[in-house]
Each structure stands twice: as C-alpha cells, then as structure tokens.
C-alpha cells in the first residue's frame, strides 16, 4: 500500500482543523456582496418612475400631494447592460389593474424606444355600405398624409400607410385583447386605432363586438386595460337624427358606448374626441373635420412621443364623468342610457324576486339563458335595414324572427330539371319541400354563408318570442305565395305545380339557427301533425337545446372543420368556448344515433379544411358515430361579403377533389374498423354520401326514408310509447343515385348553362 506524501497529509490536517469556520465565512461573504449590489442598484433608480398603488381612484390634484412612494422600480424600466430587459415566459395575465406610467409631452409612454412611426389601423362595421364608403375615404386621406410626410421628411420617422379591417371578418381577440406588437426591425412603431361605426336598433355584429369589449374589461384573467400599449384611439359614429333626434334619445349611442369601452381598455388614451355625423345631413362634413383633427394628433404624437398630459384629446381622466363612474351608473343616469345594453355583474343579480324581469346573461360555458321579458325588442323589425336586405334577397319574414324562402332546386324541380341531393340520398322531391327557419339569428359568421352577413347574430335569445302557431301558419302562407308566383314561369309542369301546393317536407336550414328558437319542439309537433317531415340542421354550438330536442325525421350537425383553429377560421363562432360546445354536441349526437337519423354535414372549403384533415374528420366520426356523413363542396355565391372573408372561386373544390377526399376518408374509417361505406352521390351538387352499414341490408343500400312509415311509427310512439329506430323507416336507394352513377334522376331533364358542354352527345346524357 502506497504511503500518503507528507505535504498532502499537512493540507488535510489544516482542512480538518479550519473547515467549519471556512464553511460559515464563505456563504456569509457572498450574501453580503449580493445585498451590497442590490442596495447600489436601488440607490441609482430615480424615485420619479414609481407610481401610486391605485391611480384610478386618485385625481390629478391629489396625485401631486402624495408622498414619495416605494423605491422599488417597475419591471418595465429595469435595464441590464444599458438595454431594456425583456420578460421571459408566457404573456402576463392577471386580475389586478396594471400599473400605469404617467408621462409628459417629452417622452413615450410605451417603453424606452422613442416613437419613430405611427401605424393607423381603421376598423369599421357597415350594413348598408355607407360606413364602409366613409372608411375607405379615411383610408385614402391617411394614405395621402403618409405619402406627403414621407416626401417632405426623412424615412426614419413618419406616418405609415394605414391598414383597414371590417369588424365582421376579424377575430376580436386578435386586436382587442392585446395591442399589436411593433416589428423587431422597427421597435419605435406605435399603433393608433380609428373606429368608424353606425348605430342600429337591431342586433348586428356591433352588439357582439361591444359585448366582447365589455367581457374583456371584466375578465379577471385579463388586465383591465389590455390595450394600454396603443398610442391612442378615436371613434367616429354615424347616426340618423330623424330616428333619434338627440343624443339622449339614442343618436350615435353605439359609437358613444364604443368610445367608453375603448377608454377603459386603453387606459383612457383617447387621441381625438368622439366624432358624430348625421348620415342624412352633415356626415361628410363632420367626417372631414374629424379626420383633419385626427391627422394633427398623429403628427403631434410623432413630435412629442405621446399624447401628453392634460392637453385636449389626451384621454385625461376628468374628460368624462361617465368613465369616472367606473360602471357604478346611478339610476338617473341609467335611465338616460335606454338605448345601450345593460352590463350586469354576477354580484348584482337579484336572487329574491324583486327584479322586474329576468335579465338574459350568457356565460357561454354552461347554463341556460333567462327568458326575455315581455317588453323585449323584435329581432328583425319591419323598419330595419336587415328586414329590407333579407326581403330583397327573396326571404319572406314571418313575425319578428322567422323566415321562409324557396330555393333554386324547388324552381328547378317545378320545371322538371332535377331535384337537389336530398332526393338522391333521402327521397325528398324539391318541389314538395319548404325551406324555413323559426330563428333568423345565428351564433356563427361562416365565411361561406349565402346570406351575405345580413342576418342578426347573438349568443343568447333576448328578443320578443313569437308563438309556434303564428310561425307555422306564416311560413306555410309565405311558401305557398312564392310557389304561386311560379305559375307564369316558362317550363313549369302543371302536375308538379299542383303537387307543390301540398308541403310534404320542411328543411329547417334556411338561415340562422333553428334550434335556437325557445319553442322549437312545439313547432316540430305542428309540422308532424300535418305529416310534414322535419330535417333539422344545427351548427353544434347549442348543446343544451340539442339535448332537449324531440324526435325529428333527420338531424343534421354542420361539421365544417376537424380541429379548433380551422373551425374558428371557417365558422367564426361568437362563443368563446365554441370548441367545447362543439365536442359536447358530438357526444349528444352519439347518444341519439339509435333514436334519430343523425348526419354529419361536411362543407369542404379548399385552402381551409381539406388538406391533411382526413384523420381529424375520421376522429370526429369515430367520436359521434353518425348514421350518415355528407361531404359537399362549398358553393361560392360571388358576393363582396365572401371576398372580404377571404373566400374566392379558388376555394371551391372540383368534384374530382371531393371524390378523392371521400375515398380517403372512407379508407381511413375502414382502417379503424368502423362500419361505413360510400353509398350515394349527386355530382351536380358536388355532394357524396357515406353511410353506416346499419343501412346496408341484403347487399343493397337503404339511405332513403319511408315517410309514411315514419309518421305511422311516430303516432304509435305517442299513443303507447313504442320506441322505434332509424332502421324501422328506411327505404332502398335508387340505382341511379348510387356511388358511381352520377345521382341525377333520369326522369328529369338535365339543362346545362350556356357555353357548357357544347358536345351534343354530352348534353343529352342524363348524368354527369
């Protein structure tokens, strides 16, 4: 064994003798050095950067008398090696009000970067295109101003060309939950919001937008002023003094409310006072004056780095008494705001029976909305622009919230030119079908909607409710009236015209959300009472109503995307928990599949929900196990509304692409062991049907419906409680409708449009 050297043995002896003092001294020394450095850093921080704990409740006069606050520096002003420190980790989301920095005219109120560029962003909402026209005028004015300043000064500072957005086609969370961040290449860029909106006494996207601002401000997970990083904002409202002569009576009331919410969300950064114009008199002159003043403020921000303190348009807290109320509006003031929706906190809801009427509250995640009171307004008043727009499109408005319209396939069937895919798949002859809805309101703003965005939107029923009997009689009368108008149309067959005067089917899919109607089950009873079949279509956003729905002939659920992000982009739902509602509806559909004929309706939009989404759709089919899966290509209606939503003819898939998608989906379902197959097609509608093997009997598909048998079973169920299944009233599919046969009824005449299929042999073919 080797001996330990004497020198090593000496060091070990020293270590054993003094190790305890050394272990105590070294950490103590490090702690002293750390405390000393922290003290030095604090002593160098200016005390003037601190703020009081609650500036919201302190007036400017009292603020000056405050004692010097704590010396702890705000995180946003701490510097490391001369550079502003950046926060690490996810975005800060907290319930308390964020600290506000009081700045003068000489510096930026954002961060240490000086203001070098101003980026105006114009937002507008327009139902009759008037506000849109003025928004584009503002766009050109700001663009010209940006060009003039760029020509007269160096390009390191100035006004950037403005952006413009229609509020109907943006996701509010992208712009109104947090402010846009400047690009890394230009950290001195600041954003100014310019908002132009009209005021209506009907439900439009503005109600949803204002509700979003309200919800954002009161969401405990989000800072109460999440848009405080904006350089400023300004609102201009358009009103009609013939309808509302004064502001107290509602003139530009929605613009005033928007200005109030933006003041809260931005920390009162009103760049320029609220502008208002009468569309029938001085709107253009008022708009020009407001635009000129706004441009001056934009240049002022560039020159001084911010809005300043106490100057006109600075957003000073004492500019508006309404804002200082902090939602504690008195009774007298609330009476003056009879045109603005009431904001109610959970703590303010009376639980004792003293309240005059229930208040509709939508928590979007659970619970049923309260019933509207007797004085509720109409969804679509006859004097409203919505009424005028829908009637112009061919709708007959029934009561205050229902409608009926005949589709082009009804006109085609009357002339013997073919019925829609429902005839090929389910045996519905189009001239015997009524397309109606008991609710014109919808909770989605789908990019492919044919209704041009003119129908109302909402997440809760807060309107007057018409009786089911009134709606039933009204839609029948409206349908028959429109059928009678077809008498003089060339080519209408007399026998089919006579048949059409007896409604046999009702497609509840016209516009809006039929299941949203509070008395939908009673309405269905009236249909079935006259042996009219019911085809109910819903958008999978109302699980409570879906669960309570009574038996229908066939139940559709629109499946427009296979994942959350695609669904948000395509359907543009109003509910924040839209994906959770969607999933719950699929669970309910799975439970109903042995009681109802359940159908997935997939609308394929090229560039949105087609590529690489077969697996996702298969997951949804496996989750709900519907009886049928309809796959249809989107129909482009050629409107500017669709173009504004990003939808063009390029998004319409060819039938070959639909067929390839169907084959791929069928193969994926087979791979998973799910019992489905491709049953039928209607090439003219660019539509294919996948069916469960429950409807494949004796080697033949039975996708059609025996309607007489359905009503017989329904009446027996009501009489003695005998439950029946979808298989009990199925009927075999016609050979010409099967997959690979085209799906066009050979008894009808296929008529092609001009310049299509010039080859006579092809034109004579009954199928495509």
Helices and strands as residue ranges (DSSP letters): H 6-43, G 47-49, G 55-57, H 60-64, G 75-77, E 79-80, E 83-84, E 117-125, H 130-152, E 158-166, G 167-169, H 172-176, E 189-198, H 205-218, E 232-239, H 253-266, E 275-278, H 283-304, G 317-319, H 321-324, H 331-336, G 346-348, H 385-392, E 396-398, E 402-405, H 408-414, H 421-426, G 430-432, E 433-437, H 468-484, H 494-500, E 505-508, G 514-516, H 520-529, E 533-538, H 543-548, E 554-558, H 564-571, H 578-592, E 598-604, H 614-624, E 628-633, H 640-644, G 649-651, H 655-671, E 676-682, G 683-685, E 687-692, G 693-695, E 696-697, E 700-701, E 704-705, H 707-720, G 726-729, E 730-731, G 735-737, H 760-764
